[in-house]
Amino acid sequence: MSRRNWLLFAAMCVIWGVPYLMIRVAVREVSPPTLVFFRTALGALLLLPIAIRRDALRPVLRCKWQWLLVYSAVEVAAPWLMLSDAETKLSSSLTGLLVAAVPLVGVAIARLQGTDDRVDGWRGFGLLLGIGGVVALLGLDVGEVHVGPLIEVAVTVVCYAVGPVIISRQLSDVPVMGVVVLSLAVTAVGYAPAAALNMPTSLPANVVWSVIGLATICTALAFIVFFALISGIGPARATVITYVNPAVAVLLGVALLGEKFTVGMAVGFPLILLGSVLAARKREVRVDGSASAPTPLAEPAPS
């Protein structure tokens, strides 16, 4: 990879590892629906000029608006609300590690769809390893978790795994920038009434900066950088950031918020990481029938 692509890759590893910390800080003073509104509204406003300049909106609105609504609900509206609400009880570190299971769920969804991508011995072992990591993460830290937030994170993980399927099957023929901007705008409109009823009158500076950071860095800038990364190295290699983001979330949570690095994290995260790498990779078959190098199957989700 070129130096530029390495810089883009490093930036994405950090940018989508930071949201968990910012969400944890913000929900101490801002209600989850209000936080989602601010994040999506500001993100949409910042990306709108780019989408207009690229004429990326009309193709989506003209023929794909129904699937846009479905994608908006699955990839943005539902998971961002549940993730924010879960972090009112869970640490940012634990939340980031649990979301690392997205590639595992992506493999399971691919199998349920009956794709030709066979789950061989190594991938099956990876699935078991990843599941074992989740069990270890929760089982060893049983006193640190709550059932309700765990269910919310589980739904978030499933949503993040389903979103790329909708993109690839129903929205692949329209500009992805248009899909992103419109999904953010639709979500903002949907959460506007709840945000208006829960609008805070004053906020500490760290909360304000967390909300601004979520909208500008972790949403608007994140999509611009991610698309540039995909353009430079392709979607397969770009997905490797999925395996680095949780580590960034843990480091930031422990270093900046004083969260505990538990035994469950030490045991569970390596298992989830290795299991995801093994399970979410497939072997591409060339025309001559030989197998090429493995490439990731699942796409990373915006945190």
N, C-alpha and C positions, 0 to 999 in steps of 0.2 A: 504494500500500500504506500501511497505517497505521503509526504509529511502532512499535507492538508487533510487527507483522509484519516490519518492517525489522530490529528487534532479534533476532527469532527467526532470520531469514535470516542475519544476520551471525554469530550464535552457531553455526549449523550449518556455515557456511563454515569456521569455526575448529575446531569440535569434530571434524569428520571429516577435518581436515587434520593434526591433532595425533597420531593413532594411530601413524603411521609413525615419528615420533621416539620415542615411548614404547616401541614394540616394539623398535626398534634398541637402546635403552638396556637394556631388560629381558632380551633374549636373550643379553646378554653374561654373565649369571649364572644365568639360568633356562632350562631346556630348553623348546623350542617346545611340546611336549604339555602340560607343566606350566603354561606361560603361558596356553594356551588354556583349560585347566581353571579356573584362577583367574578369568580374565576372564568366562567363561560362568557359572560357579557364583555369583560375587558379583553379576553382572548379573541373573541369574534371581531371586536372593533379593531384590534391591532392587525389581524390577518385579512380583514375585508379588503383593504386597498390592493393587496397582492392578488387576491382572488379575482377582483374586478379587472385588474390589469391583464391577467391571464385569461379572461373570459371563462372562468371556471365555474360560475354559478348557473348560468342558463341551461347548460346540458343536464345538470342534476335536477333542476326544477321542472324542466320540460318533460322528462320521461322517467325520472326515477324518484319522485318525491315520496311515494309510498314506502319504498325501501329506505329512503333517507330517514323517515320517521322511526322505522324499526331499528335502524343502526344507531340513531341518536339515543333511543331508549336503552339499547343493550350496551353500547360502548361508552356512553357519557352519562346520561341522566341517572340511571339506576346505580351503576357502580361508584360514581363519584359521591353520590349521596350516602350510600352504605359505607363506603370507605371512611368518609368524614365522620359519620355517626359512630362507627366502630372505634375510631381513634379517640373518642371521648372516654373510652374505657381501656383500650389496649395501648401499649407503648408503640412508638413509631418503628422501633427495631423489630418487634414481633410481627407487626403488620407487614412490613417490607419482606420479611422472610416467608410469611404465609403466601403472599402474592407471587412469590417465586415459583409456586406450583402451577402457574398458568400453562407452561409447556406440557406438563403431564396431562392436564385436562384437555389440551389441544390434541394430543395423540389419541385420547379416548374418544373425543368427538369425531376425529377422522375415521376411526374404526367403526363407530356407529353409523357413519355415512356410507360405509361400504366401499371406501376408496381402495385402489389397487396397491396402496402402500402397505406392504406386509409388515406385521410386527414379528421380527425374528427373535432369536434367543437373547441377544444383547439388549434389544429394545424392551423386551418383556422384563428382563432383569432390571433395566433402568426404571421401569414403571414401579416395580416392587420396591426398589431402593428408594425412590422418591416418596412413595407412600409411607415407607418405614421412617423416612426423615420427618415427615409431617407428624406421624405418631410419636416419634421421639421428642420432637419440638414441643408438642402439647402435653404429652404424658409426663415428661420430666419437669415441666413447669406448670403442673396442674393447678397449683395454688395461685398462679399469676394471671389466669385467664378467666373469662366469663363466656357462658354459652351463647348469649345473644349476639355479642360482637363477633364471635367466631362464625356464627351462621351468616352474618352480614359479609364478612370477608370471603367466606366460601361462595356466596352468590356473586360477589365481585369477581372472583377468580373465574367462575363459569362464564360470566358476561364477557370478560376480557378474552376468553378463549373462543367465544362464539363470534365476537365482532369481526375478526379477520376472515371468518368463513363467509359472512354476509358481504364483506368487501370483495372477496375473490369470486363469489358466485353471482352476486347481483349488482355490484357497483364497479366492476372492473373496467367497464367501458366508458366511464365518466371521469373527469378530472378529480383526483383525490383531494386536492386543495379545496375544491368546491364542496366536497362532502364534509371535510373537516370544519370549514367555516360555517356552513349551514347547520351542521349538527350542534355546534357550540351555540349558535344563535337560537335555534329551536329550543334547546335546553334552557337557555337564559330566559326566554319568554315563558316557558313552563314554570320556572321557579320564581318569577317576578312577584306574583301575589304573595307567596309565602315569605319571600325576602322583605317585602314591604311591611308585613305584619310583625317581622322580627328584626327590623333595622335597628342596630345599636346606636345610641346617642353619642357615645365617646368610646375610644379604644386606645389601649396602650400602644406605644410606638412599635414594639416588636410584633404585635398582632397585625397592625397596618402593613408593615413591611412583609410579613408572611403572606398576607392576602395578595399584595401587589406582586410578590415574587412568584406565587402560584400562577397568576394570570399571565405575567409577562415572560418569565423565564421558563417555567415548567409547562406552559401551555403554548403560547404564541411562538416564542423562540425555539422551543423544543421541536415543534412540527417543522419549522423551517430548516433546522439543523438536521433533523432525521431524514427529511426528503433529500437534502443535499448529500447525506451519507449514503442513502440508497442509490442515488445517482452515481456516486463515486465508486462504491464497492459492491453494489447489488443487494437485494433484499435478504439473501441467504446469510451472508457474512454480517450484515447489519444486525441480525437478530441476536448475535452473541452478546450484545449489551444486556439482554435479559438476565444473563448469569452474573453480571457485575453489579447491577442496580441494587440488589438486596444487601450486598456487602457494604455499599456506600450508605444505605439506610441505617444499618447497624452501627457503623463507625460514627456517623453523625449523631445518632440517638444517644449513644454512650458518651461521646465526647462533649456534646453541646447541651444535652438535656439531662445528663446524669442518669440515664437509664441503665439498668443492670444487664450485664452480659452473663446470661444464665448457662447452666449446664445443658439445658435443652437446646439452646442456640448453638453451643459448641458442638453438640452431637448431631442435631437435626439439620443444620444448614449445609454442612458438607455432603450429607446424604441426599438432600433435596437437589443441591447443585449437580452432583455427579449423576443422580438419577435423571434429571432434566436433560443433561447433555446427551446421555445415552438414549433416552426414550424419544426425544424430539428430533432425532437425526434419522435420515433415510439415505439409502444408497441409490443414486441415480444410474439408470441403465443406459448405456450408449447404444448407438445404432448397431454396432458390431456385437452387442450382447454382453460386453464386459462391464463391470461395475466401476463407477467413478468414485471419487472421494466423497465421503458423507457430507451432507449439508443439512442445516437445521430445518425442521418442519414448521414449527409454530412461529408466528410473528410476535414481537414484543408488544405489550400493551402500554398505552399512555397512563402513567400513574396518576 
